Amino acid sequence: MRKNLGILGLLVAVFVLTAALEPNFLTAYNLQNTLRWTGLFGIISIGAAFVIITGGIDLSTGSVIALVGVLTPMMLVGAEWPLALVLLMVVALLLVLGLLHGILVTKLSLQPFVVTLCGLLFYRGLARWISGDQTQGFGAAFEGLRQLAIGRIVITDSFGLPIPFVVMVGLALIAGAVLNYTVWGRYMLALGHSEEAARYSGINTDRMIILAYIIAVMTAGLGGLLFALDVNSVQPAVHGNFYELYAIAAAVLGGCSLRGGEGSILGVVIGAAVLRLLYNAINILGISTQLEFAIIGAVILIGVIADEFVRRVTSSRQVHRAA
Amino acid sequence: MIPEPPGYAPAVSPAPFLEVHRLTKRFPGTLALSGVDLRVHPGEVIAVIGENGAGKSTLMKILAGVLAADEGAIELDGQAAQLASVRQATDLGIALIHQELSLLVNLSVAANLFLGREPNKAGWMDKSRMHTDSVRLLEKVGLNIDPGNPVSTLTIGQRQLVEVARALAMDARLLIMDEPTSSLSAQEVDTLFGVIGELKAKDVAVLYVSHRLTEVEAIADRVVVLRDGEVTGRLTGREIVRRKMVRCMVGRDIARTHTRMKRKPGEVVLNVDRLQYGVGRHSSLSFSIRAGEIVGLAGLVGSGRSTLLRTLFGIESRTGGTIWMNGQAVRPGSPQNAIAAGMGLVPEDRASQGILLNMETRPNISLGALHRHLIWKGWLNRPWERQASRTMISQLGIRGVRDGKLARLLSGGNQQKVVLGKWLLLAPKVLLLDEPTRGIDLAAKREIYQVIEELAGRGMAIMLASSEMEELLALAERVLVMHQWGMAGELAADELSEESIMHLATGHKARA
């Protein structure tokens, strides 16, 4: 928990500052929206965090989102397959993709960056080709299913918790439990610190790494389904573009080290919230949206520098105490 | 701590080239050098000796600009000098000839000799000058080869001499040689010594790091002995004899204070039958170990000792043969199989293989045994983990630790105890130890010896690979000696001596 105080402070600071500058920020509608997007991006960030914790990286997230976003409406609406079959197909596809990433990284010792970069290119191309670059959507059908993305759990007359946010909280609880209370989570953290030492301790490191890539693709797929249901018009060429970078940024902001071995799910979720809040603040405060990336980039950089600074101070203190 | 004698100066030249004062270097968990003084005069050959982890390599690396010292001063020709980079050190006349050769094997000899300082005309390489200069340099070191040949066509000995020639090309005034003869034939060693003699005559000083005491006797003007980062002996002229060097190096006290316990070996636990390992090697070896036995494994660098242990443990694949544990064949291919069969390995390289430096002590200790104590499915048993970690910390005497402390902040000895604790929680039947006390202070060493004895006393079979003779002689009941990836022989308790081990390790046949 203490590790997450910094990022939590940043969240509160951006929140308070924006609220002070623009009272409209606190309207139920705006808060709901921000929560919904936090939920959507939080889901894919949690998956990205698992791969990062093992010392890898997944760049294919955005393209997986596009592929799922294109395939699901095509199968449901276009081919009129039953919902259960479609979901089964999607899950099977995601399993295969995750397994493929993991096997290429472990058994062939390819670099994660390269494997998932190729995934990014390949799945995007596939999504555009299958759909003929035509915008896909559910039309007016599947209102019930779409509630998963656009629905909310009503709390007061004007405010309700968006379903994606609730889904994300559930996923975060499961992910947090896996990471901190199961042997698999412990193994992932350990091999993230040193794959060699983990192998010498008898851990099946290959299996754990493959598992991490499967988790990342599965959450990207879940996110992809929700994003598609949310926008209801999936443009194959641009849907999900750059989302892998948001996911990685949220994980890093939340305390994951790209060197592996470190990270907390709560931190990642807060990281995703900070990113969405910044995006929202830029819009609502009337800052030129052209500056969006610049501001987000600057905040991440400052956050990471501050984090590194704190780490150095505390670790040198520990060394002194040890001496 | 033995200070540099104030009055000492050889007849050759009065002013020292290099002076080092109170050099200290810390690594996380170890004090590699502690207040080392050293003076080197032009034309002197100074041997630096000591056991593994004594700090020799650290000292050499600091002088060559590879590492920076934490404390202390370095003077060259009486002037304070900064050796912040290899470039700076070579510019000042100090050249390191590294243990692992640093030549680029795909490039030609000439290209290697002038790497980074290629003779050029307005940026264009002057190949003909490079060629003639190379021939001249190679002659100096007694090499009669075409400088246009790629380095990959040379023998290891020739490569070593090319490295010397390269140092000469940089007008080095001090050559640092780190184990230069470890892979040379007797004839090549003679050539190298001839070259060193000529260098002396030209007032080039040589710092000669070696384990081979006979060579040191032959070539050194002075000897500096390091142990655990401190200078424990300085020998000059006629004092340079093996017996004195060994006493300074090992400090007889460990062996003397360590008392061997009487044990009765039990059943055969590990039986290795015609094991073949290592790509392109054709040796096949067989041996067995009984419960409660401590079996030493000796062999020079490159004898395949560590690879053998890694193969037994399933990290490296074997190409033939069978490993039996309690009469059951161990499935090859992964450490998990070896562990399930009852093996454990404390690996050679503690920092990268043994311990997770950036993890806390507790998860480090519990890492191997976690899966045997789950509450349900994959769920960790945290109370068990806390308890197990505490037990190991007190049982092994891991000091100065709360179990939440990062492993990197522990001393080397305590880190090694953490690695031992990790295996003890799995209660292996056979524990393979690869250089278990490398780079560890004497007190911790003694404690680890005690632990090893106790484990054997409780019936664990122990295989102890070590390049420290003292360690093998103090602990092992018998010693298997390896040479070139095969078994050169076995020495029983009454045959054990430093000489008998070295005799086999250097490739001589066992005495009848």
HADDOCK unambig.tbl for C-alpha pairs under 7 A between the chains (distance, minus, plus):
assign (segid A and resid 181 and name CA) (segid B and resid 379 and name CA) 5.80 0.50 0.50
assign (segid A and resid 181 and name CA) (segid B and resid 380 and name CA) 5.50 0.50 0.50
assign (segid A and resid 182 and name CA) (segid B and resid 378 and name CA) 5.07 0.50 0.50
assign (segid A and resid 182 and name CA) (segid B and resid 379 and name CA) 4.32 0.50 0.50
assign (segid A and resid 182 and name CA) (segid B and resid 380 and name CA) 5.07 0.50 0.50
assign (segid A and resid 183 and name CA) (segid B and resid 370 and name CA) 6.91 0.50 0.50
assign (segid A and resid 183 and name CA) (segid B and resid 371 and name CA) 6.71 0.50 0.50
assign (segid A and resid 183 and name CA) (segid B and resid 378 and name CA) 5.42 0.50 0.50
assign (segid A and resid 183 and name CA) (segid B and resid 379 and name CA) 6.20 0.50 0.50
assign (segid A and resid 183 and name CA) (segid B and resid 380 and name CA) 5.70 0.50 0.50
assign (segid A and resid 184 and name CA) (segid B and resid 378 and name CA) 6.90 0.50 0.50
assign (segid A and resid 193 and name CA) (segid B and resid 356 and name CA) 6.44 0.50 0.50
assign (segid A and resid 193 and name CA) (segid B and resid 358 and name CA) 6.64 0.50 0.50
assign (segid A and resid 194 and name CA) (segid B and resid 356 and name CA) 6.27 0.50 0.50
assign (segid A and resid 196 and name CA) (segid B and resid 352 and name CA) 6.73 0.50 0.50
assign (segid A and resid 196 and name CA) (segid B and resid 353 and name CA) 5.58 0.50 0.50
assign (segid A and resid 197 and name CA) (segid B and resid 352 and name CA) 5.98 0.50 0.50
assign (segid A and resid 197 and name CA) (segid B and resid 353 and name CA) 4.00 0.50 0.50
assign (segid A and resid 197 and name CA) (segid B and resid 354 and name CA) 5.54 0.50 0.50
assign (segid A and resid 197 and name CA) (segid B and resid 355 and name CA) 6.10 0.50 0.50
assign (segid A and resid 197 and name CA) (segid B and resid 356 and name CA) 6.42 0.50 0.50
assign (segid A and resid 200 and name CA) (segid B and resid 335 and name CA) 6.93 0.50 0.50
assign (segid A and resid 200 and name CA) (segid B and resid 353 and name CA) 6.22 0.50 0.50
assign (segid A and resid 200 and name CA) (segid B and resid 354 and name CA) 7.00 0.50 0.50
assign (segid A and resid 201 and name CA) (segid B and resid 367 and name CA) 6.88 0.50 0.50
assign (segid A and resid 201 and name CA) (segid B and resid 368 and name CA) 5.29 0.50 0.50
assign (segid A and resid 202 and name CA) (segid B and resid 335 and name CA) 5.31 0.50 0.50
assign (segid A and resid 202 and name CA) (segid B and resid 336 and name CA) 4.99 0.50 0.50
assign (segid A and resid 202 and name CA) (segid B and resid 339 and name CA) 6.87 0.50 0.50
assign (segid A and resid 202 and name CA) (segid B and resid 368 and name CA) 6.32 0.50 0.50
assign (segid A and resid 203 and name CA) (segid B and resid 336 and name CA) 7.00 0.50 0.50
assign (segid A and resid 319 and name CA) (segid B and resid 409 and name CA) 6.51 0.50 0.50
assign (segid A and resid 322 and name CA) (segid B and resid 409 and name CA) 6.77 0.50 0.50
